[in-house]
């Protein structure tokens, strides 16, 4: 038994590469968080400084948006991640994936770790939290069970404007859609998935927005392919290896100090996240 997961759930994750659904927040809590997210959207609809708001929603939101850092440090969430990765945990990134009702936005089949400069590590996990009803109709994620046991396979860049990934990256091998498992979640539920797991999501054909938050957790032991250290927010345990630059959670929403750190991190990460691209990469896609 772990702190939050059962032994059976831990074994399932190891064998399948994902867990779903897991209860995290009550319906009331989830809808309250959705309201706070949408309040930020309304308040900063014209963006912040030189960036549109979606830049912060999709890249390192935990650095400038205290709400996202708070959600990512929910004890029940950290307990579940600790059961898989161990007691020392850093947040590498928090992202909001929002698909408007009736949109054609999709996410192609891909493996998360492809362009992150972390190699093929098992010491990364993504927690994906639903703040709206995330059904098949709404364009939920779908997974290929056991695909995380493969190495990182070749990907190619499509730069498709309807693809929510920065490069429209897509797996360059055949994927059998008949094997796919749908990650349907109710508001307040979450799933966990491995960084090498094949996954994708379809368009939102429902009448409501599809709002989800992806939190990328790593362990301090991960070493980077880049000469530069990456940035992580230590949220549990200790970091004795020195592979990461530790940062503190934000104090002020889009505060001056937070924005300065955000720009420093963005500059350093850009070369890794865009490596090998044949055209300019915007790092996120509306």
PyMOL commands that set and color helices and strands:
alter all, ss='L'
color gray80, all
select helices_A, chain A and resi 7-16+27-43+53-58+61-63+66-72+75-85+112-115+147-149+177-179+256-273
alter helices_A, ss='H'
color red, helices_A
select strands_A, chain A and resi 18-23+89-99+107-110+124-130+141-144+155-157+169-171+180-182+189-194+199-201+210-218+230-236+244-246
alter strands_A, ss='S'
color yellow, strands_A
deselect
rebuild
show_as cartoon
